[in-house]
Amino acid sequence: MRTFSPGLCRSTTPEETYANRFIIAMTVTLACVLELVDTSIVNVAVPHMMGSLGASLDEITWVSIGYVVANVIVLPISGFLSHLFGRRNYLLLSILLFTLASFACGSSGSLAQLVFWRIVQGLGGGGLIATAQATIFEAFPRKEVATGMSIFGMGIMTGPMLGPTLGGWLTDEYSWPWIFYINLPLGVLALAMTVVYVPDSKFRRHIEKIDYLGLLMMAVGIGCLQLFLERGERLDWFESVEITAYAVTCFVALGLFVIRQLESRHALVDLHLCRDVQYSAGLVMTFLLGASLYSTVFIFPVYVQTLMGYTAWQTGILILPSALASGLVMPVAARLMAKGVPARLIVVAGIMLFMYAMWGHYQFTTESGTADFLPPLILRGMGLGMIFMPLNTLTLANIAPQARADASGLYNLTRQLGGSVGIAASATMLTSLTRIRFSTLGEHVAGNSGLALERLAVFKARLLSLGSPEAIADLKSKALLSQQISKQAQMLSFDQLFLAFGIGMLLALPLLLLMNAKALGPPADAH
């Protein structure tokens, strides 16, 4: 039987479309990399944008917040939109919107313009990941789905890590608009490759009715949840009326949305998918994976820049081997699965490797250097790379092909929210732990411990030798000691957080008992 693929502009047999599966995987992965790089690329350009646009730090954060909020609103309904427009058309529309908004972002002359176009960019990019994932699952046969997911996984894992590196280089060498202009040639390439190679889904269902009220509830609920997580630590959580309002609105809107989706015959998000135990267990694990990935990407740069004096560019270069390690390990994991190694076993090995890497992070001190950082960072990347692809495959293994777009959207939303929760919790815990550690270490100074007195004597002698009066030397030596205590308190807090990430992933191991080790891909009727 012959089918018509709009992407190829001629009649093709299933075998011909299937022959392009690797190009299809690379095409949709390229689009995802663009979207994910943009989640972190602006962070290093913040000071430059503040000066150029005359914005305060609190105002400029909306450039990132607007993008992420728009992203998470679109993610859960990407399956619905794929059915509404057709998956290929929706993919083309998303890439086009993302690319045009990138140009508008770089050309913005005010903060309001930039925030608006970042929201539009987020709306365009939000559906790319889930749509790409569903496309790959349909394009690859059961025995090769792990290989397709490894190509996809390389983009998903390396994208957030490449953002700071690429952003630092573009900002230093050119100017901040180029962190957006860089998307233009790559976006056009992804658009052209989608037109030529990506066929539409044969599992598209007809949309009879659009639940506009449900869409509004979801947008308000998820938007407020993301704002709650993004701004909570900065505004001291429930001490702020704004944060309390976000929390209450989120709780009410999402509660009503869930009830409506479970009762509706025209649901935007098929929450009944969560009845599958394997899928639900995968959602919990990917939430923890997102928290571990995004939190470590967030915390480590703060550590090396705050305590070790690294620049944004140096930090990006330092993180790059970890991203490369993730990308290199994924094809190996796919190969092992193809040879019959149980997916659960690979995930266990990845979690154990990640825990060992976090133990290495736990050993960092204020005297650590690049040689100390690289081995744990590379092991961390390898561990996350080993977890990602087998977990993806296991989670979606029991999902029917026609429901896979919906399942992918909810799955990727869960990972994104895991990252947001992880970052928010990390920032709050870092502040709290530093305060506690500073208080504990300060007690030794207040108690006139021998070590503290010895250190004060060293500082004072040095200051006196430089010509400082004795009274001034006394004050300065105490200030220097306080700075050292503060630095050590932060260092100990970072160490505790790194270890907590590893333990958090270890606690997820029992969930693998709920997942079928033999489930390795879509059912045979996917082709």
N, C-alpha and C positions, 0 to 999 in steps of 0.2 A: 504494500500500500504506500502511496506517495502522499506527502504532506507539504503544505506551503509554509515556508518560513519567511516572514517579512524581512528578517534580518539579512537574508541572503538574496532577496529580490528575485528568486526563481524557485521552481519546484525542487525539493530535495528529498531523498530517502532518509529514513531514520539513521541508517549507517553513515550517511554523509554528515548529518548534523552531529552525530556522536563523535565523528572523527575530529571535530573542532573543539572537543571538550577542554583541552589544555589551554587553548587560546581563549575560550570562554572564561575559564577560571582566572586567567591572568587579567582579562579585561575587567571583570567585576571586582577583582582584588585591587586593581589600580584605582578604581573609583573609591573603594573603601579606604585605601591608604590616604588619599587626598582628604577625606572627611576626618579621619582620625588624627592626622598630623595637625589639622587645624584646631583640635581640642587643646593642644598644648603649645603651639608655635607662637602664640601671641604673648605668652607669659614673659619671655625674655625681652620683649620689645616694649613692655609697659612704661619704663621711664621715658623712652623716646616719644611714645604716643602722648604721655602726659604733657611733655614740653611743647609738642607740636600743636596739640588741640586745646591747651590751656585747661586741663582737667585735673582734679584732685585724685588721689589714690582710690578713694571710695567710689568716685564716679567712674573711673576707668575700668574698675572691676566688672562693670556691666557689659563691657565688650566680651568678656569670657562668659559671664552668667547668661546673657541673652542667647548666645550660641548654644550652650549646653541645655538650657531650658527648652528651646525650640527642638533640639535633637530628641530629648526624651519624650516630648509630646507626640512626635511623629512615629517613634519606634514601635509602640504597641499596635498602631493601626496601619503599619506598612503592609501587612497581609491583606487587610481590607482594601487598601488603595490599589494593591496589585490586581485584585479581582475587579475593582471598579474600572480601572483604566487599561488593564492588561499589563502583565508583569514587565514586558519589554518596553512598552510605552511609558510606564511609571519609572523605570530605570532611566530612560532617556530624559524624561522630564526632570528627574531629580538631579542628574548630572548637569543638565543645561542650567537649571535654577542655581545650583551651587556655583557653577563657573561664572555666570553673569553677576551674581552677588559678590563673588571674589573681586571682580574688577571694580564694582561699586564701592566695596570696602576700601580698596587701595586708593580710590579717588575721593574719598570722603573728606570734606573740609571742616567738619564739626563733629563733636562727640555724638550728638543726636543722630546724625546721618550714619556714623559708623555703627552705633548700636543697632539701629534699624536694619541695616544691611547684614549685620552679623546674625540677626534673628532670621532674616530671609535665607541666609546661607545655611543656618542650622536646620531650617525646614527642608531645604533641598537635600542636605546631607543625611538627615535622620533616617530616611528609609533605605539608604544604600546598603548597609550591612546586612539587614535581614533579607532584603531582596537578593543580594549577592549569594548569601548562604543557601537560600531556597533554590536559586538557579543552579548552583554547583551540585546540590543533592540530586537534582533532576537530570543534569547533564552526564553524570558519571554512573556507570553500572555499579552494582552492589560491591563487587570485588575490588573496585578502584576508588570508592568514595573517600577512603582515608587519604589517598594521594591528592585528590581534589581539595579536601579540607586542609591538607598541609600547606598547599599553595595559598589558600585563603587565610589560614592561620598566621603565615609569615607576615602578611600585611596587617592583620589585627594586632599582633603582638609587638611588631616593630614600629608601627605608626606612632603611638603615643610617646615612644622613647626617642624617635627621630625628630620630633617636633622641636624640642629645645636646642638640639644641635644645629638643625637647619635654620631655625629662627635666629639664633645667635650669630651665625655666619652672615645671613642676609642683612640683618640689622647693622652689623659692624661694617660690612663691606659696601653696602648700598644705603638703604633707608627703610624705615618700617613698612611703607606701602608694599615693598617687594615680598613681604611674607604672604601677601594676598595675590600679587601679580604672578608669583611662581605657579599658582594653580591654573593659570590660563592655558598654557600650551599642553599641560598634562590633562586638563579637563577636556580640551578639544580632541586630544588623542583618545581618551576614554570614550568620548561621545562617538567618534568615527568608528572605533572598534566595536562598540555596541551595535551601531547601525549595520555593520557588515557581518558580524559573527554571532551575536546573541539572538536566539530565536525566542518566540513567545512561549509561555507555559501551556501545556496541553491539559492542565488541571484547573484552568480558570473557571470559576463559578459565576453565575449571573447574579448581580446585586439588584434585588427587587426594591429595596427601600433604604434610605440613609437615615440613621438615627442621629439627628442633629442635636437633640437634647443630651443624649449619651456622649456625643463628641464634646459638647461644651463641658459636661461634668468631668470627663477625663482630662481635658486640657487644663481646666482650673485645678483639679486635684493634683495631677502630676507636676504641673507648673509650680504650685505652691510648695509641694514636697521638695522640689529641687531648690527653690529659693530658701526654704527652711534650712536645707543642708549647706548651701553655699554661703549664707550670711549669718548662720547661727552663732558660730564661734566669734565672729567679729563683733556681733551685737550682744554677746553674753547671753545667748539662748533665751530662756523664758523670763529673764529680767527685762527683756525688750517687748514692748507692745506689738511691734511689727512682726517679730518672730512668733509670738503667741497667736497672732491673727493668721499667719501662714499655717501653723500647726492645726488650728481648729478648722480652717477652711479646707485644708487637705483631707483631714479625717472625715468630715461631712461629705465632701464632694466624691472622694474615692469610695466611701461606704455606699452612697447612693448609686454610684456607677457600677460597682460590683453586683449589687442587687438587681439593677436594671439589665445588666448583661446576662445574668443567669436566667432571667425570666423572659428575655426578649427572643423572638424568632428571627430578628434581624440584627444580631449582635455585632458590634464593631470588633470586639476581641473575644475569641472563643475560650472562655475561662474553663469550660468543661474539659479542656485538654489536661488540666491539672489532676484529673481523676487517674491518669496514668502514673503509677507510683514511680516508675523509672524517670519519666519526664520531670516530675516534681522534685525528686532527689537531685536531678541534674540542675534544676533551677537553684536549689540551695547551694550546691557546690560552685556553680558559676558566679553566684553572688559573692561567695568567699574568694573566688579567683579574681573577680573584678576588684574587690577590696584590697587584696594583696598586690595586684599589679599596679593599680593607680596610686595606692598609698605609698608604696616603695618608690615609685617614680616621683611622687610629691615630696616625701620626707628626705630622701638621700640628697637631692640638690640643696635643700634647705640646710642640711647638716654641713656639707662641704663648703657652701658659700658663706654660711654664718660663722662657723667655727674654724674652718681651715683656710678661708680667704680665697677660694677658687672663684674665677670669673664665670659668667654664664657660658661662654664659649668653652672654657676648660672643662666645665661640668658636663656639657654636651658630649665632648670628645670622650670623657671618662665613662659615660653611660653607653656610648655607642657599641662597645664590644658585647655588652649584655644583650642589646637588641639583635646583634648579628648572631649571637649564640642561640637565641630563641629561633631565629629563622633557619639556622643550620640543623637544629635538632629535629624540627618538625618532619622533614622528609624521612629522617631515620625512624621516627616513631611510625610514620605511615608504612614504611618498608617492613617494620617488625609486625605490624598488624596484618599486612598482606601475607606474611609468612606464618600467621596463625598464633602469634603471641597475644594473649587476652588483653583487651583494651584496659580492663580494670588493673591489670598488673603494671601496665605502662603508667597509668595515672598514679598508682601507689609509689612507683619509683620516682616519678616527678615530684610528688609531695615530699618524699624523704630527702630528695636532693635540694628542694627549696628550703626545707627545715635546716639542713646542714649549712646552706648558704646564709640563712638568717643567723645561725649560730656564729658564723664567721663575721657577720655584721655586728653581732653582740660584743665581739672582741675589739671593735674599733676604739681608739683612744684619741686624745687631742694631739698625740704625736704621730698618728698614722699618716701614711703617704700613699701615693698612687700604687706602689708595689703591694701594699696591704689591701687596697680597695679592689683591684682587678680580679683576683681569684674568686672572692665571694660574689662579685657582681656577675661574672661569667657563669658561675654555677647557678645563680638565681635565674638568669635568662634561660639556661638549659632546663632547669626544673619547670619553669612556667611553660616553656615550649613543649615539654613532654606531657603536661597536663591538658593543655588547651584542645588539641585536635582529637585525642581519644575521648575526652569528656563531651565535646561537641557531638561526636558520632554516637556515643552511647545515649545521650539525652534525647536525640531526635530519631533514634532507631525504630521506635514503635509507632511513630507518627505517620498517619496516612499521607500520601503525596499531596492530595488536595488541601490538606490542613497544614502543610509544612511551612508555608509563608507566615501564617498566623503564629505558629509555634516558634519560628525563628525570631519574629518580632518581639514576642514576650520574653524569649530567652535572652536576646541581646539587651532588651530593656533592663532585665534583672542584673546582668553584668554591669551595665552602666550605672544603675542605682547602687550596686555594691561598691563601685569605685567612688561614687559621691559620698556614701555613708562612711567608707573607709577614710577618705580624705578629711571629712568633717570630724570624725572621731579622733583621727591622728592629731589634727591641729589642737583640738580641745585637750586631749591627753598630754600632748607635749607641754602645753602651758601649765596644766595642773601638776604633772610630774616634776617639771622644772621648779615650780614653786615649793613643792614638798622637799625635793632634794636640796635646794638652796637653804631652806630652813634647817634641815638636818645637818648639813655641812657647816652652816653658820654657828650652830651650837658649840662646835669645837673651838671656834674663834672666841665666842663669848666666854667659854670656859677656860680660856687661856691655856689651851693644850700646848704641849711641848713643840709639836710640829708647827703649829700656827705661829708661836712665838719665834721659832727658828726662822721661818719664812719671813716674818715681819722684820727681823734683825737683818736678814740678807738684803731685803728691799731698802731698808733705811740706810744701811752702810753704802749701798750703791748710790743712793740719792745724795748722801753727804759728800761722797767722793766727787760728785758732779757739781758741788758748790751750793746745794740747797740748805737753807737754814734748818736748824734741828726741828723747830715746830712745824715747818712746812714738810720736812722729810717724814715726820710722824704721820701727818694727814695723808700724804701721797702714798706712803707705804701701806696704810690701811685701805686706801682706795684700790691699790693694785691687788691686794689680797682679796678684796671683795670681787674684783673682776675675775680673778682666777677661780674663786668659788662659784661664781655665776657660770663660767665656762665649763667647769667640771660638772655642775648640776645639769646643764643642758646636754653634755656628753652622755652622762648616765641615763638621762631621759630618752635620748635617741636610741641608746643600746637596748633599753627596755622595750621600746616600741618595735624595734626590729625583731626581737625575740618573740613578742606577742603575735606578729604577723605569721611567723613560722608555726607557733602553737595553734593558732586559729585554723590553719590549713590541716594540721594533724588531727584536730577534733572533727574534721569533716570525713575522715577515712571510713567510719562505720556506714556512711551513706552509700558507699560502693556496694555493700551487701544487698542493697535494694535494686541494683542495676545488673542486667543480664550481660554476662561476659561474652556471650556468643553473638550479641547483637552488633553487627558491624556495618550497617548501612541501610539504605532504603529497600523496601521490598522489591521483589522482581518485577512487579507491575509498574515500576517507575520508568520503565522504557517501553 
